[in-house]
Structures are given as C-alpha cells and as structure tokens.
Amino acid sequence: MSDSIRLASFFGGVALAITVAGVSAGEIDEQRARELQHLLVQECGSCHGLQLTGGLGPPLTPDALEDRGDTGLKAVILHGVPGTAMPPWKGLLTEEEAEWLVDFLREGL
C-alpha cells in the first residue's frame, strides 16, 4: 500500500473521530470533513509537505501555528498570500470550512 493511500485512510479515520468528538467548527458534515482532509493532503500537502511539516510552504503543525491567530490563518486560507505560491481558496471554500481547517490543523495530524 502506498504512503498516499495510507495517509488517505488515516485521514478518513480522523474525520470520523473528529466528527464523533464534536471538534468540527460550524456545520461541516462528515462527508465534507473527509473532502477537506483530502484537500489538505493533496493540495496543501504538495507545498507544506504530506505531514504538513513544511516544504515550499511553512509547516502547518500545531506548534508552528501556536502564535498565529485564527482570524489570520483563516484569511490566509481564503485570500492566499500575494507574491507567494499560496493561492486563495475563497472560490472553493466557505468561511466555515476555512474555520474548520484551522481547528483541524490546531489539533494536528
């Protein structure tokens, strides 16, 4: 089994655990949570590393995000960072989904 398949399976389990534990922000259902986790691995992971420990983009681990505010992180997700490889995701994500991603990243993989 490839590492990406293992990682996708892991995220599927994490989605269920997060949903059951009530960690999700807003009204994100279990299916959308899995889609958002897939986005993290496939899209965000391509720059931030598959373990989100950094690469072209900075690490997205709980320790690395500790001093960053939720509002700022949500803004980066939605609006990107001009002049860098970080694109805006506002066309694909709602504000609630960006909040959910921030909460998920703070929990760590």
N, C-alpha and C positions, 0 to 999 in steps of 0.2 A: 504494500500500500504506500503510495507516495506521501510525502510530507504535507502537500497541499490538501489531499483528501483527508488525512488525519486531522489537520487543522480545521477543515470544514466540519468534520464530525464533532470535534471538540466544541466548536462554536455552537453547533446545534444543541448540544447538551447544556452549554452555558446559557443559551437562550431560554431553555425550559426552566433551568434553575433560577434565573433572574426573574422570569415571569411568575413562577411559583412564590418566590421570596418577596415579590412586590417591589423590586428595586427599580422597575421601569418608570420613567418620567412620563407624564401626560397620559394619553390614551393610545399607547403603542400596543398593538396586539401581538400575540406570539409569532404569527407568520411574518409580520413586518419586522419584528425584532430579529428574526433569522436573516431576513434580507439586509438589514442594516449591518449585522455582523459580517455577512458575506461581503458587503461593500467595504468594511474595514479591512478585511483580509486581502481582497482582490485589488481594490483601488488605493486605499490609504497605505496598505502594506507594500505596494510597489515602490513607494518613496520612503516610507517610515519604517520599513522592514517588516517581515512577516510576523515577527514577535513584537512589533511596534517599539523596538529598542533603538531605532534610528537608522539612518542610511542617508539618502539625499536630503530627506527631511529630518527634523529633530525627533528625538524619542517621544512617544506618547504614553509612557508608563505613568502610574500614579505618582511616583517620586518626581519625575520630570515635570509633571503638571501641578505639583503641590502649591507652587507660588503663583499660579495663573488663576485668575478669576473665571467663574463660569460664564459670565457675560462676554468676556473677551474671547474665550475659547469658542463659544457659540458663534460669535461674529466672524472668527477666522474660518470656521466650517462653512458658514453661509456665504461669506463675501470674499474668501480667499485672501491672499497676500500679494498685492501688486508687485511686480518686479521679481517674483519668485515662481517656483514650479507649483505652488499651492493654488489650485483653482477654486473658484466659487462654486458651491454646491446648492445654492439657493433655488436653482431651477429644478432640482431633483429631490430636495429635502424640505420639509416644513420646519418651522421654528421648534415645534415639539419634538421632531425627530432629531434635530441638532442637539436639543437639551438631553434627549435620551442618550445620544452618542457621548456627550460629555460625562453623564453619570456613569455610563458603561466604562469609559476609559478610566475614570477615577477608581472604579472597582478593580481594574487590571484584568489581564488575561489569566 
